[in-house]
Amino acid sequence: MAEKILEVKGLKQYFGSKKSPIKAIDGISFDVYEGETLGLVGESGCGKSTTGRSIIRLYDITDGQILFKGKNVNDYKSRKDAMQFNREMQMIFQDPYASLNPRMTAGEIIAEAFDIHSLYKNKAERREKIGSLLESVGLNREHANRYAHEFSGGQRQRIGIARALSLDPSFIIADEPISALDVSIQAQVVNLLKQLQQERGLTYLFIAHDLSMVKYISDRIAVMYRGKILELGQADEIYNHPIHPYTKSLLSAVPQPNPEYERKRVRIPYKHEEAPENAEVIEARPGHFVYGSQEQVSRWMNS
C-alpha cells in the first residue's frame, strides 16, 4: 500500500459575510496516495477548483486541516518552509491563454521559478534545464525564445506543464488542464501527463468535469456537488457501479461515440435530496464511500 502524500480533513472554504456565507467547500475529507491520480469531478461551481486552490494555499482556509507529507501546511510560518512546500507542490491552470504572461518568452516563463528559488544561476546550466523541460513536454528547445501568442492552445498548455515541472515537484494539482483545448488536443495532453507521471513518479489531483477523460487518467474518483464529496472510490467501481443518484446522473450525461446508443440513451435527471443531520461518509462497498444516511445509502444501492 502506497503512503499517503496528502490528507484533507474537514476542509471548509467559505466566502462572503459571516452572516450569510457562500459555502464553496463544506467539510470535505479525502486522501491522496503517493504515485496515484485522484480525479475530482463535478459540475461547474461545485467547489472543485476552490479545493485545489485551497490545498496549494492560494486561499486561507476557513476550517479543517491539509496535511502534506504529514505536515499541516497551514502551520508553515517561516519563508523557508513555505518555499519548500512550493517546490514540492505545483499547479497546472485551466486557461493556457490567461495563465501565461504575454510579455515573457516561454523560456522566461519556465525560468521564473528558478529566480524565485535561486536555482540554476549559471547561464549555460539554466539554458540546458529550460531546453530539457521543453523537450520533456513535446516542444523544441528553439521554442524558448518565442512569446505566448506565437503558440497554439495545446502548445501553451505544454509550456504551463513545463513550468509546473521546473522545480521537480512530487505533487501536481491539474485544474481542468484540458477543458479549454480542442478535443483532438485533449488526448495528447492527458497522455503527456500520464507519461510524465511514469517517468517522474508524480502524484496528481486531476480536476475536471469530463467523466470519460477522468476515468481514463484516474486511479480513484471523487464526485463533488455543492461543496460536498458525495462519492469516492476506484475509477472502474465508480464508473460501473455508481451508488449516489448524482453520480448516476453525471454518468448518464457522458457522450458516447456510438450513434445508435446515443439515440436510445436515457439521461437521468438529478433531484436534489437534502442530506439529513445523521448523514455521514459510509463505506458501502470495500473502498467505495458514499455520503448520506444509512437509510439513503441502502435505498440508493437497491434502486
ChimeraX commands (.cxc) that place a marker at each C-alpha (Angstrom):
marker #1 position 0.00,0.00,0.00 radius 0.5
marker #1 position 1.41,3.36,-1.02 radius 0.5
marker #1 position 1.91,6.05,1.60 radius 0.5
marker #1 position -0.45,9.00,1.94 radius 0.5
marker #1 position 1.11,12.08,0.40 radius 0.5
marker #1 position -1.91,14.34,1.04 radius 0.5
marker #1 position -4.59,14.21,3.75 radius 0.5
marker #1 position -7.53,16.63,3.66 radius 0.5
marker #1 position -9.59,16.62,6.87 radius 0.5
marker #1 position -12.86,18.51,7.31 radius 0.5
marker #1 position -11.85,21.23,4.83 radius 0.5
marker #1 position -14.14,24.26,4.72 radius 0.5
marker #1 position -13.79,27.28,2.45 radius 0.5
marker #1 position -16.44,29.97,2.93 radius 0.5
marker #1 position -16.67,33.28,1.12 radius 0.5
marker #1 position -18.76,36.38,1.75 radius 0.5
marker #1 position -20.08,37.61,5.08 radius 0.5
marker #1 position -20.20,35.56,8.28 radius 0.5
marker #1 position -23.98,36.02,8.50 radius 0.5
marker #1 position -24.67,34.54,5.05 radius 0.5
marker #1 position -21.51,32.77,3.86 radius 0.5
marker #1 position -21.15,31.07,0.48 radius 0.5
marker #1 position -20.04,27.54,1.36 radius 0.5
marker #1 position -17.77,26.75,-1.58 radius 0.5
marker #1 position -16.32,23.76,0.30 radius 0.5
marker #1 position -18.33,22.39,3.20 radius 0.5
marker #1 position -16.34,19.94,5.30 radius 0.5
marker #1 position -14.75,17.51,2.85 radius 0.5
marker #1 position -12.17,14.84,3.68 radius 0.5
marker #1 position -10.07,12.65,1.39 radius 0.5
marker #1 position -6.56,11.22,1.00 radius 0.5
marker #1 position -4.24,11.04,-1.99 radius 0.5
marker #1 position -1.64,8.26,-2.11 radius 0.5
marker #1 position 1.86,8.56,-3.49 radius 0.5
marker #1 position 2.05,7.84,-7.23 radius 0.5
marker #1 position -1.70,7.79,-7.87 radius 0.5
marker #1 position -4.08,10.09,-9.72 radius 0.5
marker #1 position -7.21,11.14,-7.84 radius 0.5
marker #1 position -9.84,12.57,-10.18 radius 0.5
marker #1 position -12.12,15.25,-8.70 radius 0.5
marker #1 position -15.26,15.70,-10.80 radius 0.5
marker #1 position -18.50,17.62,-10.66 radius 0.5
marker #1 position -20.44,20.36,-12.42 radius 0.5
marker #1 position -19.27,23.97,-12.69 radius 0.5
marker #1 position -19.48,25.81,-9.38 radius 0.5
marker #1 position -19.41,22.70,-7.18 radius 0.5
marker #1 position -16.11,23.67,-5.49 radius 0.5
marker #1 position -13.56,21.60,-7.43 radius 0.5
marker #1 position -11.17,24.40,-8.36 radius 0.5
marker #1 position -11.58,26.04,-4.95 radius 0.5
marker #1 position -10.49,22.73,-3.40 radius 0.5
marker #1 position -7.31,22.70,-5.48 radius 0.5
marker #1 position -6.53,26.35,-4.76 radius 0.5
marker #1 position -7.13,25.86,-1.04 radius 0.5
marker #1 position -4.79,22.85,-0.91 radius 0.5
marker #1 position -1.97,24.77,-2.59 radius 0.5
marker #1 position -2.53,27.73,-0.22 radius 0.5
marker #1 position -3.80,30.25,-2.75 radius 0.5
marker #1 position -6.66,30.76,-0.26 radius 0.5
marker #1 position -6.57,30.94,3.52 radius 0.5
marker #1 position -8.93,28.14,4.52 radius 0.5
marker #1 position -11.92,28.72,6.79 radius 0.5
marker #1 position -11.51,25.48,8.76 radius 0.5
marker #1 position -10.04,22.00,8.61 radius 0.5
marker #1 position -6.60,20.53,8.06 radius 0.5
marker #1 position -4.44,19.94,5.00 radius 0.5
marker #1 position -1.54,17.58,5.70 radius 0.5
marker #1 position 1.15,17.25,3.02 radius 0.5
marker #1 position 3.72,14.55,3.73 radius 0.5
marker #1 position 2.50,14.51,7.33 radius 0.5
marker #1 position 2.86,18.26,7.94 radius 0.5
marker #1 position -0.02,20.72,8.32 radius 0.5
marker #1 position 0.50,23.24,5.52 radius 0.5
marker #1 position -1.32,25.94,7.48 radius 0.5
marker #1 position 1.32,25.75,10.22 radius 0.5
marker #1 position 4.09,26.97,7.91 radius 0.5
marker #1 position 5.31,30.20,9.48 radius 0.5
marker #1 position 8.79,30.61,8.05 radius 0.5
marker #1 position 9.56,31.60,4.46 radius 0.5
marker #1 position 11.86,28.56,4.20 radius 0.5
marker #1 position 9.02,26.11,4.97 radius 0.5
marker #1 position 6.67,27.87,2.54 radius 0.5
marker #1 position 9.31,27.86,-0.22 radius 0.5
marker #1 position 9.98,24.14,0.29 radius 0.5
marker #1 position 6.24,23.41,0.10 radius 0.5
marker #1 position 6.00,25.43,-3.13 radius 0.5
marker #1 position 8.79,23.35,-4.63 radius 0.5
marker #1 position 7.05,20.10,-3.70 radius 0.5
marker #1 position 3.55,21.06,-4.92 radius 0.5
marker #1 position 2.74,22.82,-8.19 radius 0.5
marker #1 position -0.39,23.64,-10.19 radius 0.5
marker #1 position -1.38,23.46,-13.87 radius 0.5
marker #1 position -4.06,26.07,-14.52 radius 0.5
marker #1 position -7.20,25.77,-16.59 radius 0.5
marker #1 position -6.75,28.56,-19.13 radius 0.5
marker #1 position -3.47,28.34,-21.09 radius 0.5
marker #1 position -4.19,31.79,-22.56 radius 0.5
marker #1 position -4.67,33.67,-19.27 radius 0.5
marker #1 position -2.07,31.80,-17.18 radius 0.5
marker #1 position 0.96,32.76,-19.32 radius 0.5
marker #1 position 2.43,36.26,-19.25 radius 0.5
marker #1 position 2.25,37.61,-22.85 radius 0.5
marker #1 position 5.29,39.84,-22.22 radius 0.5
marker #1 position 7.55,36.91,-21.41 radius 0.5
marker #1 position 9.08,34.28,-23.66 radius 0.5
marker #1 position 8.45,30.60,-22.98 radius 0.5
marker #1 position 11.97,30.33,-21.56 radius 0.5
marker #1 position 11.42,33.26,-19.21 radius 0.5
marker #1 position 8.07,31.82,-18.05 radius 0.5
marker #1 position 9.67,28.48,-17.18 radius 0.5
marker #1 position 12.75,30.10,-15.60 radius 0.5
marker #1 position 10.77,32.47,-13.36 radius 0.5
marker #1 position 10.69,29.81,-10.63 radius 0.5
marker #1 position 14.48,29.44,-10.86 radius 0.5
marker #1 position 14.89,33.10,-9.91 radius 0.5
marker #1 position 12.43,32.88,-7.01 radius 0.5
marker #1 position 14.18,29.81,-5.58 radius 0.5
marker #1 position 17.73,30.87,-6.56 radius 0.5
marker #1 position 18.34,27.86,-8.81 radius 0.5
marker #1 position 20.46,27.41,-11.95 radius 0.5
marker #1 position 22.30,30.73,-11.72 radius 0.5
marker #1 position 24.83,29.57,-14.32 radius 0.5
marker #1 position 23.53,30.67,-17.75 radius 0.5
marker #1 position 24.56,27.51,-19.58 radius 0.5
marker #1 position 23.05,25.27,-16.87 radius 0.5
marker #1 position 19.88,27.37,-16.88 radius 0.5
marker #1 position 19.55,27.18,-20.67 radius 0.5
marker #1 position 20.08,23.42,-20.61 radius 0.5
marker #1 position 17.37,22.94,-17.92 radius 0.5
marker #1 position 14.86,25.06,-19.88 radius 0.5
marker #1 position 15.63,23.12,-23.06 radius 0.5
marker #1 position 15.23,19.72,-21.37 radius 0.5
marker #1 position 11.92,20.79,-19.81 radius 0.5
marker #1 position 10.59,21.94,-23.19 radius 0.5
marker #1 position 11.64,18.65,-24.78 radius 0.5
marker #1 position 10.05,16.66,-21.93 radius 0.5
marker #1 position 6.64,18.17,-22.81 radius 0.5
marker #1 position 7.00,17.63,-26.56 radius 0.5
marker #1 position 8.29,21.07,-27.61 radius 0.5
marker #1 position 11.61,22.13,-29.18 radius 0.5
marker #1 position 14.46,23.94,-27.47 radius 0.5
marker #1 position 14.07,26.78,-30.00 radius 0.5
marker #1 position 10.59,27.47,-28.59 radius 0.5
marker #1 position 12.27,29.05,-25.53 radius 0.5
marker #1 position 12.66,32.35,-27.42 radius 0.5
marker #1 position 9.03,32.62,-28.58 radius 0.5
marker #1 position 6.27,34.60,-26.87 radius 0.5
marker #1 position 2.99,33.06,-25.68 radius 0.5
marker #1 position 0.90,34.50,-28.55 radius 0.5
marker #1 position 3.06,32.57,-31.04 radius 0.5
marker #1 position 1.84,29.23,-29.71 radius 0.5
marker #1 position -1.39,27.27,-30.17 radius 0.5
marker #1 position -3.60,26.44,-27.15 radius 0.5
marker #1 position -2.16,22.93,-26.82 radius 0.5
marker #1 position 1.41,24.24,-27.01 radius 0.5
marker #1 position 0.65,26.89,-24.38 radius 0.5
marker #1 position -0.66,24.25,-22.02 radius 0.5
marker #1 position 2.55,22.26,-22.58 radius 0.5
marker #1 position 4.50,25.35,-21.51 radius 0.5
marker #1 position 2.26,25.52,-18.42 radius 0.5
marker #1 position 3.11,21.89,-17.68 radius 0.5
marker #1 position 6.84,22.56,-18.18 radius 0.5
marker #1 position 6.57,25.49,-15.76 radius 0.5
marker #1 position 4.89,23.22,-13.17 radius 0.5
marker #1 position 7.73,20.69,-13.58 radius 0.5
marker #1 position 10.50,23.30,-13.34 radius 0.5
marker #1 position 11.06,22.76,-9.58 radius 0.5
marker #1 position 10.82,18.94,-9.77 radius 0.5
marker #1 position 7.66,18.68,-7.61 radius 0.5
marker #1 position 6.27,15.41,-6.29 radius 0.5
marker #1 position 2.59,16.51,-6.33 radius 0.5
marker #1 position 0.74,18.39,-9.09 radius 0.5
marker #1 position -2.78,19.80,-8.99 radius 0.5
marker #1 position -4.14,19.84,-12.55 radius 0.5
marker #1 position -7.09,22.26,-12.52 radius 0.5
marker #1 position -9.15,21.36,-15.60 radius 0.5
marker #1 position -5.99,21.40,-17.76 radius 0.5
marker #1 position -7.77,20.24,-20.92 radius 0.5
marker #1 position -11.16,22.00,-20.79 radius 0.5
marker #1 position -10.01,24.99,-22.90 radius 0.5
marker #1 position -8.43,22.78,-25.58 radius 0.5
marker #1 position -9.77,21.19,-28.77 radius 0.5
marker #1 position -10.92,17.59,-28.32 radius 0.5
marker #1 position -8.15,16.34,-30.64 radius 0.5
marker #1 position -5.52,18.03,-28.43 radius 0.5
marker #1 position -7.04,16.93,-25.10 radius 0.5
marker #1 position -5.95,13.30,-25.55 radius 0.5
marker #1 position -2.38,14.40,-26.37 radius 0.5
marker #1 position -2.12,16.48,-23.17 radius 0.5
marker #1 position -3.62,13.72,-20.99 radius 0.5
marker #1 position -1.26,11.13,-22.50 radius 0.5
marker #1 position 1.64,13.52,-21.83 radius 0.5
marker #1 position 0.57,13.83,-18.17 radius 0.5
marker #1 position 0.43,10.03,-17.84 radius 0.5
marker #1 position 3.85,9.67,-19.43 radius 0.5
marker #1 position 5.39,12.31,-17.13 radius 0.5
marker #1 position 3.82,10.59,-14.13 radius 0.5
marker #1 position 5.52,7.31,-15.01 radius 0.5
marker #1 position 8.87,8.95,-15.76 radius 0.5
marker #1 position 8.99,11.22,-12.70 radius 0.5
marker #1 position 6.90,9.32,-10.13 radius 0.5
marker #1 position 4.38,12.16,-9.86 radius 0.5
marker #1 position 1.14,12.23,-7.88 radius 0.5
marker #1 position -1.84,14.10,-9.38 radius 0.5
marker #1 position -5.05,15.67,-8.18 radius 0.5
marker #1 position -6.82,15.87,-11.55 radius 0.5
marker #1 position -9.78,18.27,-11.52 radius 0.5
marker #1 position -12.28,18.04,-14.40 radius 0.5
marker #1 position -15.92,17.76,-15.35 radius 0.5
marker #1 position -15.43,15.28,-18.20 radius 0.5
marker #1 position -16.03,11.90,-16.57 radius 0.5
marker #1 position -14.82,9.86,-19.55 radius 0.5
marker #1 position -11.42,11.60,-19.53 radius 0.5
marker #1 position -11.21,11.39,-15.73 radius 0.5
marker #1 position -11.82,7.64,-15.86 radius 0.5
marker #1 position -9.01,7.29,-18.40 radius 0.5
marker #1 position -6.36,9.05,-16.29 radius 0.5
marker #1 position -7.52,8.42,-12.69 radius 0.5
marker #1 position -6.92,5.56,-10.28 radius 0.5
marker #1 position -9.72,6.78,-7.99 radius 0.5
marker #1 position -12.54,9.28,-8.50 radius 0.5
marker #1 position -14.22,11.67,-6.06 radius 0.5
marker #1 position -17.58,13.15,-7.10 radius 0.5
marker #1 position -18.32,16.64,-5.77 radius 0.5
marker #1 position -21.59,18.59,-5.57 radius 0.5
marker #1 position -22.43,21.82,-3.72 radius 0.5
marker #1 position -19.19,21.78,-1.74 radius 0.5
marker #1 position -19.53,18.14,-0.60 radius 0.5
marker #1 position -17.86,14.94,-1.80 radius 0.5
marker #1 position -20.81,12.62,-2.41 radius 0.5
marker #1 position -18.99,9.52,-3.64 radius 0.5
marker #1 position -15.40,8.28,-3.76 radius 0.5
marker #1 position -13.88,5.02,-4.95 radius 0.5
marker #1 position -11.84,3.21,-7.58 radius 0.5
marker #1 position -12.37,4.62,-11.07 radius 0.5
marker #1 position -13.84,1.41,-12.54 radius 0.5
marker #1 position -16.06,0.93,-9.48 radius 0.5
marker #1 position -17.48,4.46,-9.66 radius 0.5
marker #1 position -17.99,4.23,-13.40 radius 0.5
marker #1 position -19.56,0.76,-13.50 radius 0.5
marker #1 position -21.34,0.64,-10.10 radius 0.5
marker #1 position -22.33,4.19,-9.07 radius 0.5
marker #1 position -24.44,4.49,-5.92 radius 0.5
marker #1 position -25.30,8.16,-5.35 radius 0.5
marker #1 position -28.10,9.49,-7.60 radius 0.5
marker #1 position -25.95,12.49,-8.56 radius 0.5
marker #1 position -23.14,10.21,-9.81 radius 0.5
marker #1 position -25.68,8.20,-11.80 radius 0.5
marker #1 position -27.00,11.43,-13.32 radius 0.5
marker #1 position -23.48,12.60,-14.26 radius 0.5
marker #1 position -22.62,9.28,-15.87 radius 0.5
marker #1 position -25.86,9.21,-17.85 radius 0.5
marker #1 position -24.81,12.51,-19.50 radius 0.5
marker #1 position -21.38,11.31,-20.70 radius 0.5
marker #1 position -21.40,11.38,-24.54 radius 0.5
marker #1 position -20.78,8.05,-26.26 radius 0.5
marker #1 position -19.14,7.53,-29.67 radius 0.5
marker #1 position -21.87,5.09,-30.73 radius 0.5
marker #1 position -24.66,7.00,-32.61 radius 0.5
marker #1 position -27.10,4.09,-32.18 radius 0.5
marker #1 position -26.55,4.07,-28.41 radius 0.5
marker #1 position -26.78,7.87,-28.24 radius 0.5
marker #1 position -30.25,7.86,-29.81 radius 0.5
marker #1 position -31.58,5.32,-27.32 radius 0.5
marker #1 position -29.76,6.57,-24.24 radius 0.5
marker #1 position -31.89,7.88,-21.38 radius 0.5
marker #1 position -30.38,10.68,-19.32 radius 0.5
marker #1 position -31.16,10.51,-15.61 radius 0.5
marker #1 position -32.23,13.86,-14.13 radius 0.5
marker #1 position -30.94,14.56,-10.63 radius 0.5
marker #1 position -33.44,15.65,-7.99 radius 0.5
marker #1 position -31.50,17.17,-5.13 radius 0.5
marker #1 position -32.18,15.43,-1.82 radius 0.5
marker #1 position -31.04,17.28,1.29 radius 0.5
marker #1 position -28.73,15.24,3.48 radius 0.5
marker #1 position -30.26,14.63,6.92 radius 0.5
marker #1 position -28.47,15.55,10.14 radius 0.5
marker #1 position -27.28,11.97,10.59 radius 0.5
marker #1 position -25.59,11.92,7.15 radius 0.5
marker #1 position -22.04,10.61,7.18 radius 0.5
marker #1 position -19.46,9.07,4.87 radius 0.5
marker #1 position -20.37,5.39,4.63 radius 0.5
marker #1 position -18.22,2.63,3.12 radius 0.5
marker #1 position -20.95,1.00,1.03 radius 0.5
marker #1 position -18.54,-1.46,-0.59 radius 0.5
marker #1 position -14.83,-2.07,0.12 radius 0.5
marker #1 position -13.05,1.16,-0.80 radius 0.5
marker #1 position -16.28,2.71,-2.14 radius 0.5
marker #1 position -17.55,5.60,0.01 radius 0.5
marker #1 position -20.88,7.43,-0.20 radius 0.5
marker #1 position -22.14,10.49,1.69 radius 0.5
marker #1 position -25.62,10.09,3.17 radius 0.5
marker #1 position -27.61,8.41,5.93 radius 0.5
marker #1 position -27.72,4.62,6.30 radius 0.5
marker #1 position -31.32,4.67,5.04 radius 0.5
marker #1 position -30.43,6.74,1.97 radius 0.5
marker #1 position -27.42,4.62,1.01 radius 0.5
marker #1 position -29.43,1.38,1.37 radius 0.5
marker #1 position -32.19,2.85,-0.80 radius 0.5
marker #1 position -29.75,4.09,-3.46 radius 0.5
marker #1 position -27.98,0.72,-3.62 radius 0.5
marker #1 position -31.28,-1.09,-4.17 radius 0.5
marker #1 position -32.69,1.34,-6.73 radius 0.5
marker link #1:1,2 radius 0.2
marker link #1:2,3 radius 0.2
marker link #1:3,4 radius 0.2
marker link #1:4,5 radius 0.2
marker link #1:5,6 radius 0.2
marker link #1:6,7 radius 0.2
marker link #1:7,8 radius 0.2
marker link #1:8,9 radius 0.2
marker link #1:9,10 radius 0.2
marker link #1:10,11 radius 0.2
marker link #1:11,12 radius 0.2
marker link #1:12,13 radius 0.2
marker link #1:13,14 radius 0.2
marker link #1:14,15 radius 0.2
marker link #1:15,16 radius 0.2
marker link #1:16,17 radius 0.2
marker link #1:17,18 radius 0.2
marker link #1:18,19 radius 0.2
marker link #1:19,20 radius 0.2
marker link #1:20,21 radius 0.2
marker link #1:21,22 radius 0.2
marker link #1:22,23 radius 0.2
marker link #1:23,24 radius 0.2
marker link #1:24,25 radius 0.2
marker link #1:25,26 radius 0.2
marker link #1:26,27 radius 0.2
marker link #1:27,28 radius 0.2
marker link #1:28,29 radius 0.2
marker link #1:29,30 radius 0.2
marker link #1:30,31 radius 0.2
marker link #1:31,32 radius 0.2
marker link #1:32,33 radius 0.2
marker link #1:33,34 radius 0.2
marker link #1:34,35 radius 0.2
marker link #1:35,36 radius 0.2
marker link #1:36,37 radius 0.2
marker link #1:37,38 radius 0.2
marker link #1:38,39 radius 0.2
marker link #1:39,40 radius 0.2
marker link #1:40,41 radius 0.2
marker link #1:41,42 radius 0.2
marker link #1:42,43 radius 0.2
marker link #1:43,44 radius 0.2
marker link #1:44,45 radius 0.2
marker link #1:45,46 radius 0.2
marker link #1:46,47 radius 0.2
marker link #1:47,48 radius 0.2
marker link #1:48,49 radius 0.2
marker link #1:49,50 radius 0.2
marker link #1:50,51 radius 0.2
marker link #1:51,52 radius 0.2
marker link #1:52,53 radius 0.2
marker link #1:53,54 radius 0.2
marker link #1:54,55 radius 0.2
marker link #1:55,56 radius 0.2
marker link #1:56,57 radius 0.2
marker link #1:57,58 radius 0.2
marker link #1:58,59 radius 0.2
marker link #1:59,60 radius 0.2
marker link #1:60,61 radius 0.2
marker link #1:61,62 radius 0.2
marker link #1:62,63 radius 0.2
marker link #1:63,64 radius 0.2
marker link #1:64,65 radius 0.2
marker link #1:65,66 radius 0.2
marker link #1:66,67 radius 0.2
marker link #1:67,68 radius 0.2
marker link #1:68,69 radius 0.2
marker link #1:69,70 radius 0.2
marker link #1:70,71 radius 0.2
marker link #1:71,72 radius 0.2
marker link #1:72,73 radius 0.2
marker link #1:73,74 radius 0.2
marker link #1:74,75 radius 0.2
marker link #1:75,76 radius 0.2
marker link #1:76,77 radius 0.2
marker link #1:77,78 radius 0.2
marker link #1:78,79 radius 0.2
marker link #1:79,80 radius 0.2
marker link #1:80,81 radius 0.2
marker link #1:81,82 radius 0.2
marker link #1:82,83 radius 0.2
marker link #1:83,84 radius 0.2
marker link #1:84,85 radius 0.2
marker link #1:85,86 radius 0.2
marker link #1:86,87 radius 0.2
marker link #1:87,88 radius 0.2
marker link #1:88,89 radius 0.2
marker link #1:89,90 radius 0.2
marker link #1:90,91 radius 0.2
marker link #1:91,92 radius 0.2
marker link #1:92,93 radius 0.2
marker link #1:93,94 radius 0.2
marker link #1:94,95 radius 0.2
marker link #1:95,96 radius 0.2
marker link #1:96,97 radius 0.2
marker link #1:97,98 radius 0.2
marker link #1:98,99 radius 0.2
marker link #1:99,100 radius 0.2
marker link #1:100,101 radius 0.2
marker link #1:101,102 radius 0.2
marker link #1:102,103 radius 0.2
marker link #1:103,104 radius 0.2
marker link #1:104,105 radius 0.2
marker link #1:105,106 radius 0.2
marker link #1:106,107 radius 0.2
marker link #1:107,108 radius 0.2
marker link #1:108,109 radius 0.2
marker link #1:109,110 radius 0.2
marker link #1:110,111 radius 0.2
marker link #1:111,112 radius 0.2
marker link #1:112,113 radius 0.2
marker link #1:113,114 radius 0.2
marker link #1:114,115 radius 0.2
marker link #1:115,116 radius 0.2
marker link #1:116,117 radius 0.2
marker link #1:117,118 radius 0.2
marker link #1:118,119 radius 0.2
marker link #1:119,120 radius 0.2
marker link #1:120,121 radius 0.2
marker link #1:121,122 radius 0.2
marker link #1:122,123 radius 0.2
marker link #1:123,124 radius 0.2
marker link #1:124,125 radius 0.2
marker link #1:125,126 radius 0.2
marker link #1:126,127 radius 0.2
marker link #1:127,128 radius 0.2
marker link #1:128,129 radius 0.2
marker link #1:129,130 radius 0.2
marker link #1:130,131 radius 0.2
marker link #1:131,132 radius 0.2
marker link #1:132,133 radius 0.2
marker link #1:133,134 radius 0.2
marker link #1:134,135 radius 0.2
marker link #1:135,136 radius 0.2
marker link #1:136,137 radius 0.2
marker link #1:137,138 radius 0.2
marker link #1:138,139 radius 0.2
marker link #1:139,140 radius 0.2
marker link #1:140,141 radius 0.2
marker link #1:141,142 radius 0.2
marker link #1:142,143 radius 0.2
marker link #1:143,144 radius 0.2
marker link #1:144,145 radius 0.2
marker link #1:145,146 radius 0.2
marker link #1:146,147 radius 0.2
marker link #1:147,148 radius 0.2
marker link #1:148,149 radius 0.2
marker link #1:149,150 radius 0.2
marker link #1:150,151 radius 0.2
marker link #1:151,152 radius 0.2
marker link #1:152,153 radius 0.2
marker link #1:153,154 radius 0.2
marker link #1:154,155 radius 0.2
marker link #1:155,156 radius 0.2
marker link #1:156,157 radius 0.2
marker link #1:157,158 radius 0.2
marker link #1:158,159 radius 0.2
marker link #1:159,160 radius 0.2
marker link #1:160,161 radius 0.2
marker link #1:161,162 radius 0.2
marker link #1:162,163 radius 0.2
marker link #1:163,164 radius 0.2
marker link #1:164,165 radius 0.2
marker link #1:165,166 radius 0.2
marker link #1:166,167 radius 0.2
marker link #1:167,168 radius 0.2
marker link #1:168,169 radius 0.2
marker link #1:169,170 radius 0.2
marker link #1:170,171 radius 0.2
marker link #1:171,172 radius 0.2
marker link #1:172,173 radius 0.2
marker link #1:173,174 radius 0.2
marker link #1:174,175 radius 0.2
marker link #1:175,176 radius 0.2
marker link #1:176,177 radius 0.2
marker link #1:177,178 radius 0.2
marker link #1:178,179 radius 0.2
marker link #1:179,180 radius 0.2
marker link #1:180,181 radius 0.2
marker link #1:181,182 radius 0.2
marker link #1:182,183 radius 0.2
marker link #1:183,184 radius 0.2
marker link #1:184,185 radius 0.2
marker link #1:185,186 radius 0.2
marker link #1:186,187 radius 0.2
marker link #1:187,188 radius 0.2
marker link #1:188,189 radius 0.2
marker link #1:189,190 radius 0.2
marker link #1:190,191 radius 0.2
marker link #1:191,192 radius 0.2
marker link #1:192,193 radius 0.2
marker link #1:193,194 radius 0.2
marker link #1:194,195 radius 0.2
marker link #1:195,196 radius 0.2
marker link #1:196,197 radius 0.2
marker link #1:197,198 radius 0.2
marker link #1:198,199 radius 0.2
marker link #1:199,200 radius 0.2
marker link #1:200,201 radius 0.2
marker link #1:201,202 radius 0.2
marker link #1:202,203 radius 0.2
marker link #1:203,204 radius 0.2
marker link #1:204,205 radius 0.2
marker link #1:205,206 radius 0.2
marker link #1:206,207 radius 0.2
marker link #1:207,208 radius 0.2
marker link #1:208,209 radius 0.2
marker link #1:209,210 radius 0.2
marker link #1:210,211 radius 0.2
marker link #1:211,212 radius 0.2
marker link #1:212,213 radius 0.2
marker link #1:213,214 radius 0.2
marker link #1:214,215 radius 0.2
marker link #1:215,216 radius 0.2
marker link #1:216,217 radius 0.2
marker link #1:217,218 radius 0.2
marker link #1:218,219 radius 0.2
marker link #1:219,220 radius 0.2
marker link #1:220,221 radius 0.2
marker link #1:221,222 radius 0.2
marker link #1:222,223 radius 0.2
marker link #1:223,224 radius 0.2
marker link #1:224,225 radius 0.2
marker link #1:225,226 radius 0.2
marker link #1:226,227 radius 0.2
marker link #1:227,228 radius 0.2
marker link #1:228,229 radius 0.2
marker link #1:229,230 radius 0.2
marker link #1:230,231 radius 0.2
marker link #1:231,232 radius 0.2
marker link #1:232,233 radius 0.2
marker link #1:233,234 radius 0.2
marker link #1:234,235 radius 0.2
marker link #1:235,236 radius 0.2
marker link #1:236,237 radius 0.2
marker link #1:237,238 radius 0.2
marker link #1:238,239 radius 0.2
marker link #1:239,240 radius 0.2
marker link #1:240,241 radius 0.2
marker link #1:241,242 radius 0.2
marker link #1:242,243 radius 0.2
marker link #1:243,244 radius 0.2
marker link #1:244,245 radius 0.2
marker link #1:245,246 radius 0.2
marker link #1:246,247 radius 0.2
marker link #1:247,248 radius 0.2
marker link #1:248,249 radius 0.2
marker link #1:249,250 radius 0.2
marker link #1:250,251 radius 0.2
marker link #1:251,252 radius 0.2
marker link #1:252,253 radius 0.2
marker link #1:253,254 radius 0.2
marker link #1:254,255 radius 0.2
marker link #1:255,256 radius 0.2
marker link #1:256,257 radius 0.2
marker link #1:257,258 radius 0.2
marker link #1:258,259 radius 0.2
marker link #1:259,260 radius 0.2
marker link #1:260,261 radius 0.2
marker link #1:261,262 radius 0.2
marker link #1:262,263 radius 0.2
marker link #1:263,264 radius 0.2
marker link #1:264,265 radius 0.2
marker link #1:265,266 radius 0.2
marker link #1:266,267 radius 0.2
marker link #1:267,268 radius 0.2
marker link #1:268,269 radius 0.2
marker link #1:269,270 radius 0.2
marker link #1:270,271 radius 0.2
marker link #1:271,272 radius 0.2
marker link #1:272,273 radius 0.2
marker link #1:273,274 radius 0.2
marker link #1:274,275 radius 0.2
marker link #1:275,276 radius 0.2
marker link #1:276,277 radius 0.2
marker link #1:277,278 radius 0.2
marker link #1:278,279 radius 0.2
marker link #1:279,280 radius 0.2
marker link #1:280,281 radius 0.2
marker link #1:281,282 radius 0.2
marker link #1:282,283 radius 0.2
marker link #1:283,284 radius 0.2
marker link #1:284,285 radius 0.2
marker link #1:285,286 radius 0.2
marker link #1:286,287 radius 0.2
marker link #1:287,288 radius 0.2
marker link #1:288,289 radius 0.2
marker link #1:289,290 radius 0.2
marker link #1:290,291 radius 0.2
marker link #1:291,292 radius 0.2
marker link #1:292,293 radius 0.2
marker link #1:293,294 radius 0.2
marker link #1:294,295 radius 0.2
marker link #1:295,296 radius 0.2
marker link #1:296,297 radius 0.2
marker link #1:297,298 radius 0.2
marker link #1:298,299 radius 0.2
marker link #1:299,300 radius 0.2
marker link #1:300,301 radius 0.2
marker link #1:301,302 radius 0.2
marker link #1:302,303 radius 0.2
view
